[in-house]
């Protein structure tokens, strides 16, 4: 009887241990099977924000004395806006020069230029359609004003770490009035190209070319070119040396077809 009791008692102990161990094993197994696998979310770099407003103010003064006393003022303001669907550029450019010879003061240059361009970006973000308008008042050119308006297509055709090249082209219309009150208007073809190259972290070369070609042979075609090198002095302050040429195919009597200006200015950006 004693061996039988011992075997019965041993079997009871083993069964009890299995009963108590079963819930723990079962819970662990179910938990391992039902708990979802944890994965790290994909990390994507944030989209580069667009600059809503960039402004540049440019100013230069030239004075000379001797046989002829001369003073000149060159000023320019540029505002750029860049949004998701639109980008705009506004520009004001003024030049004034006065000479004094034998006691007589004479204004030898007085020019004001205003322009505005808005681009609607297309799907690829490198091309856009634009509307452009400009106003020129050149007191000594014989014209009271020269206005243009045009629409067209623009595209960034090359971009790298150090260089950028873009152009714009389209049809337009020109309105002019001489100092005598005579008015003229004609259809034009507008074309512009801009190139920028970073010579180093401290210096940048820019080249802009534009023309507003009259579609009538006896009307004025105006072309502009500016070559400039700017060097960084501080974070927001640059020194700029520029050579600008303006050519008119049709001018009034006793006027030259080409005006050239060399300037050294300070440029503040914010």
Helices and strands as residue ranges (DSSP letters): H 2-34, E 54-64, E 69-82, E 86-101, E 104-121, E 127-138, G 139-141, E 143-159, E 163-178, E 183-198, E 203-214, E 222-232, E 237-248, E 258-269
